[in-house]
């Protein structure tokens, strides 16, 4: 079926962006006004922060400017993600790009000048304006690593150059790589990133899946040196900045941004590599048996346990499932979900040029927006529950904090979203007696939720840590180093139970996260908190729910350890992680039992 153009889709299933900006013209006019206001801000405050009172006036001004920037930037970026090929949306996005650069160059002095003040000055700002405690505390946390304001400005001016490796990575990936096609039973099947990740790699037909794998990885192989060279520049930049700012290790430099200790980081990787592996190997064996495979290969790991048991579902039906599953979070939460459907916060349609995947954007001062492409698969109920988890998080955080205090550490970001996936699964299991459906639900939380967060991203994290160890020794990394490190991690995890096909080591080439710092390990960290919290809700009911809502409202006012503690989860010990891993083990037990029951 050919994709519709954006102008031909049913508008009732698109998002309504008018509360961000009434139309493109309104956004452009406000962007121009914002640039003028940023210049005025610069004239009013640069070199003039003599008293705490003036500094507070400055923070007030900065707050207003950044709130407006968020609204119109979000409008432009959502316009573009609903149709990347629309010329008007592209133009608008370029206009906002310029607005952001102008804005940054006009306001960048402000933090630098505040950081040059004595601590007593900053403490007085906090005392006189307690609402800015979070803002000032974050400045103080970064102060020891701050460079001379002139150097900071130079670095800021090079920011486009510093982001070049990521752009180059995407150019290789999205423009240069041509995967061609494969032929199965006389039928030609085109291969691309989208086709491979969107279905071919999990295709239940073994010939299609394995041929697609060969074709995909043989093509990646041709670009391994360019991609490794690009990545090496990224790594060298990070190491240079880490050295300049006075960190001993690039890992510490990247963790400082997340306000997370080395201990928490290492534990997440080490414990999962060791304790989760046996459970996942059992799961692989089950997949092998259910699909009648002689050997279990790396390219077979994403096949479904039972592709025939997935029900179909409409958008309206999805509302009922989601409201029922999440109603435990209270009336306000349910009210938000209903508003999301009724007031068109969600873009469900499928059209040419629309961004793939799903995301939630929660601009301060407005409600959240969700992008998803609805294809009527039951699995999408989990995706939507996940995105509504991000929405519910920032809906609460934004309403209860100023714009500086809303975002928590990356360590915590995936907790509220994956928590909703767990609530959805628990709800579906509780209300069904059909073993096939139950097995579908459990296998879908393992193959989606846990596999994705605890296996795929964790193996990335384990490999990434080895790469950064080389970087800390000032070594240059080449494609053969990256292949060697990646293969070692995959083999260590799967042992003899899965055959690691030639080419699997190139999997490092697929992941854009390596250009975003220590992102990969945070997925399993967030889901560890979510699993513990969902189990608390299941066991304790209301008091656990109250704690969780309190955490959502807290925004970014505490670090990951503090937020987890509010949720009754102590992540300074390894207990939550170990409990989560045994919970995953118990899900694999359930799958084994249900499979026996079904096969008789
Ligand atoms: Zn998410």
Boltz pocket constraint, residues with backbone or C-beta under 6 A from the ligand:
constraints:
  - pocket:
      binder: B
      contacts: [[A, 386], [A, 390], [A, 413], [A, 414], [A, 417]]
      max_distance: 6.0
